[in-house]
Amino acid sequence: MAHRKRGVFQHIMADESIKLIRSYLPSEWVIREYNHDFGIDIVVEVFKYVDEENLICEAVVDMFFVQLKAVKKADISLVKVYSRKNGRSIVIY
């Protein structure tokens, strides 16, 4: 007898980890998910508002790649990440 489609716990955790990342990053940053897992799970492009009304954003740094590791409980801390090209830094929570 064939089984119905199943969602394993690891897949649910992976989906939840992407939701968690989205909740910590600024809403103007663009997050793109990779469909196939080859070590890179998402790509993040950093944007910054350039007008006083916060209606227009421009990209301010290159994209960076993220590999997510889903765990049941995480300790979240502030980390400063430095660019390899121009010395600018961005803060990742």
MIVEX-948418 format. One record per residue: residue in three letters; x, y, z of N, C-alpha, C in turn. Coordinates in steps of 0.1 Angstrom, whole numbers, padded with zeros to 4 digits, always signed. Example, Ala and Ser with C-alpha at 12.3 -4.5 7.8 and 13.67 -1.06 7.14 Angstrom:
! residues 2
ALA+0132-0057+0078+0123-0045+0078+0132-0033+0078 SER+0128-0022+0071+0137-0011+0071+0129+0000+0079 
This chain:
! residues 93
MET+0008-0012+0000+0000+0000+0000+0009+0012+0000 ALA+0006+0022-0008+0013+0034-0009+0010+0044+0002 HIS+0020+0051+0007+0019+0060+0018+0015+0074+0012 ARG+0008+0081+0020+0005+0095+0016+0018+0103+0017 LYS+0017+0115+0012+0029+0124+0013+0032+0127+0028 ARG+0045+0127+0031+0048+0129+0045+0058+0141+0047 GLY+0056+0148+0057+0066+0158+0061+0074+0153+0073 VAL+0087+0152+0071+0095+0147+0082+0099+0159+0090 PHE+0103+0157+0103+0106+0167+0112+0117+0176+0107 GLN+0127+0171+0101+0139+0179+0096+0134+0189+0085 HIS+0124+0186+0077+0119+0195+0067+0111+0206+0074 ILE+0104+0203+0084+0096+0213+0091+0106+0222+0098 MET+0116+0217+0104+0126+0225+0111+0133+0234+0101 ALA+0136+0229+0089+0143+0238+0079+0134+0249+0075 ASP+0121+0247+0073+0112+0257+0070+0111+0268+0081 GLU+0110+0263+0093+0110+0272+0105+0122+0280+0106 SER+0134+0275+0103+0146+0282+0104+0147+0294+0094 ILE+0141+0292+0082+0140+0303+0073+0131+0314+0078 LYS+0119+0310+0084+0110+0319+0089+0117+0327+0101 LEU+0125+0321+0109+0132+0327+0120+0142+0338+0114 ILE+0150+0334+0104+0159+0343+0098+0152+0355+0093 ARG+0141+0353+0086+0133+0364+0081+0128+0374+0092 SER+0125+0368+0103+0120+0376+0114+0131+0385+0120 TYR+0143+0381+0119+0154+0389+0125+0161+0399+0115 LEU+0159+0396+0103+0165+0406+0093+0156+0417+0090 PRO+0161+0429+0086+0152+0440+0082+0143+0436+0071 SER+0131+0441+0071+0121+0437+0061+0125+0442+0047 GLU+0133+0452+0045+0138+0457+0032+0148+0448+0026 TRP+0154+0439+0034+0164+0430+0028+0157+0419+0020 VAL+0163+0415+0009+0157+0405+0000+0163+0391+0003 ILE+0155+0381+0006+0160+0368+0009+0155+0359-0002 ARG+0164+0352-0008+0161+0342-0019+0164+0328-0015 GLU+0155+0319-0016+0157+0305-0012+0162+0297-0023 TYR+0172+0288-0021+0176+0279-0031+0167+0266-0030 ASN+0163+0261-0041+0154+0249-0041+0162+0236-0038 HIS+0174+0235-0042+0182+0223-0040+0193+0226-0030 ASP+0195+0218-0020+0205+0220-0010+0218+0215-0014 PHE+0227+0224-0018+0241+0221-0021+0250+0228-0012 GLY+0246+0231+0000+0254+0238+0010+0249+0252+0012 ILE+0243+0258+0002+0238+0272+0003+0222+0271+0004 ASP+0217+0276+0015+0202+0276+0016+0195+0288+0012 ILE+0201+0300+0015+0195+0312+0011+0205+0322+0007 VAL+0201+0332-0001+0210+0343-0005+0203+0356+0000 VAL+0210+0365+0007+0205+0377+0012+0211+0389+0005 GLU+0203+0398+0000+0207+0410-0006+0203+0422+0003 VAL+0213+0430+0007+0210+0440+0017+0206+0453+0010 PHE+0195+0458+0014+0189+0471+0009+0188+0481+0020 LYS+0189+0494+0016+0187+0505+0026+0178+0515+0021 TYR+0169+0520+0029+0160+0530+0025+0168+0543+0022 VAL+0164+0550+0011+0172+0561+0006+0163+0574+0007 ASP+0151+0573+0011+0142+0585+0012+0137+0586+0026 GLU+0132+0598+0030+0127+0600+0044+0114+0593+0047 GLU+0106+0589+0037+0094+0583+0039+0095+0567+0040 ASN+0107+0562+0038+0110+0548+0037+0101+0541+0027 LEU+0101+0546+0015+0094+0541+0003+0103+0535-0007 ILE+0115+0539-0008+0124+0535-0018+0137+0529-0012 CYS+0141+0517-0016+0153+0511-0011+0163+0509-0023 GLU+0176+0509-0019+0186+0506-0029+0196+0496-0023 ALA+0201+0487-0031+0211+0477-0027+0223+0485-0022 VAL+0229+0481-0010+0240+0488-0005+0253+0479-0004 VAL+0251+0466-0004+0263+0457-0004+0260+0445-0013 ASP+0270+0438-0016+0268+0426-0024+0259+0416-0016 MET+0254+0406-0023+0247+0395-0017+0256+0387-0008 PHE+0250+0381+0002+0258+0371+0009+0250+0358+0010 PHE+0257+0347+0011+0252+0334+0011+0251+0328+0025 VAL+0240+0321+0028+0238+0315+0041+0235+0300+0040 GLN+0242+0293+0049+0238+0279+0051+0232+0278+0064 LEU+0219+0273+0065+0212+0272+0077+0214+0258+0083 LYS+0214+0258+0096+0214+0245+0103+0203+0246+0113 ALA+0193+0238+0112+0181+0238+0120+0184+0231+0133 VAL+0181+0237+0144+0182+0230+0157+0169+0233+0165 LYS+0167+0225+0175+0155+0227+0183+0155+0239+0192 LYS+0167+0243+0197+0168+0255+0205+0181+0262+0201 ALA+0181+0276+0200+0192+0283+0196+0195+0295+0205 ASP+0208+0298+0208+0212+0309+0215+0215+0320+0204 ILE+0208+0331+0205+0210+0341+0195+0218+0353+0200 SER+0228+0357+0193+0237+0368+0197+0241+0377+0186 LEU+0246+0388+0189+0250+0398+0179+0264+0395+0174 VAL+0266+0395+0161+0279+0392+0155+0282+0403+0144 LYS+0294+0408+0144+0298+0417+0133+0305+0410+0122 VAL+0300+0412+0110+0306+0405+0098+0312+0415+0089 TYR+0325+0413+0085+0332+0423+0077+0332+0418+0063 SER+0331+0428+0054+0333+0425+0040+0347+0422+0036 ARG+0349+0414+0026+0362+0410+0021+0367+0421+0012 LYS+0358+0429+0006+0363+0438-0005+0366+0452+0001 ASN+0357+0458+0007+0358+0472+0010+0359+0476+0025 GLY+0359+0467+0034+0360+0469+0048+0347+0474+0055 ARG+0336+0476+0047+0323+0479+0053+0318+0467+0061 SER+0311+0470+0072+0306+0459+0079+0291+0459+0080 ILE+0284+0448+0082+0270+0447+0085+0268+0439+0098 VAL+0258+0442+0105+0255+0435+0117+0245+0424+0115 ILE+0247+0412+0119+0238+0401+0117+0234+0396+0132 TYR+0221+0394+0134+0217+0389+0147+0215+0374+0146 
